Amino acid sequence: MRFEWFVARRYLRSPYRPAVLRLVTGFSVLGVAAGVATLVVALAMDTGFRETLQERLLGVTAHVSLTRPGTGGIRDYEALAARLGAAPGVRSITPAVYQTVLLSFGGQARGVVAKGVDPVRERRFDEALQRVVAGHADFAADADGVDALLVGKQLAEEWKVSPGDYVTLTSPQGRLTPFGLLPRTRRFRITGVFESGFYDYDENWCFMTLSAAQNLSGAGDLVNVLELRLAQPDRAGEIAREMERAAGPGYAATTWMEENKALFRALRLEKLVTAIFIGLITFVAGLNILVVLTMTVTDKARDIAVLMAMGTRRAQVRRIFLLQGLAIGSAGTLLGLLAGYGIAGIAGHYHLIPLDPQVYSVAYVPFHPSVWDGVGIALAAMGISVAATLVPARAAARLLPVEILRYE
């Protein structure tokens, strides 16, 4: 192999090569580098979006939600929670009441999701309640007995509400009176503003105590969901089936993956499409390598004939051109990986590309470069480079020394 590499290196570095051949070789290296770098940055962006959204979702939502559809709620939820919470892999299990209500303040009204929680347990595992940016995560009623309410940062900024303000919540679960069905209305005092980092939650969610939510809905001592958080969120599907069996007939368990299936499916499809289309850049660069080697075969035909006349085997000639293609592909791949990881690292660290959180749920483009993505990109680039050398290497090995030397 030393002989083949010596000749391949001389062909690549020879100062007597035609200028156009040196130019095309440089473009080939740059083409491979550009394709690899662009693919690294694009896949880092796709991975960043997926991991950031997943991390924020897992921080504010349950990994498994256990409900009892069609029954109005779960009775004896504390006993059931104590029994299911002892299962392996379950970090916590908390009861909650979800309801969509009408929030009114200062002549404005809009629908929000009100979540009734046990403050002590919820504060330990729900990151939204750990990120209070104004006021305090205080769920105690005031001196007049008005219950506390925590709202999201986006909602507070849009409506100009702050801790100490009073709002009105109206539940569609009304009460029957001689005048018909009237909605339930209660006043709440805002005690804190949270920032979950997820725009939809900061815009549309609010928290209250479990008892306040039960009074607002008029459902009594019931909850409509038991929320489980797991030591390994990826095992949510397996544990959800175990919880259904342990809870008994009539219960249904859904996972965070099922509830956000459309979102993560779209992100996976986007990553695949990105890899295919940007990978075409590397494919075009591979065609440049084919052009370079074809021109080299034509330019060095006489030298090849002399080498073969002196005893060089055809397999050795093939390896000479394979090594040239590998050298061009390796140089471009290495430069591309360095540039791609450098750009992704800097852009991710300094948040160089801002976004509208109302559209993208995050305020900047997150870049999370993956080592395995880099390995796959490098293997693909080298595979394309090797494939591009096959035709010219075979053509060089099939040259007839007698015919070439006769006419040279």
Helices and strands as residue ranges (DSSP letters): H 2-13, H 19-60, E 64-67, H 77-84, E 90-105, E 108-117, H 119-125, H 127-130, E 132-135, E 147-152, H 153-159, E 166-177, E 180-194, H 199-204, E 205-209, H 210-217, E 225-230, G 233-235, H 236-247, E 252-255, H 256-259, H 261-299, H 301-309, H 314-350, H 357-360, H 371-397, H 401-407
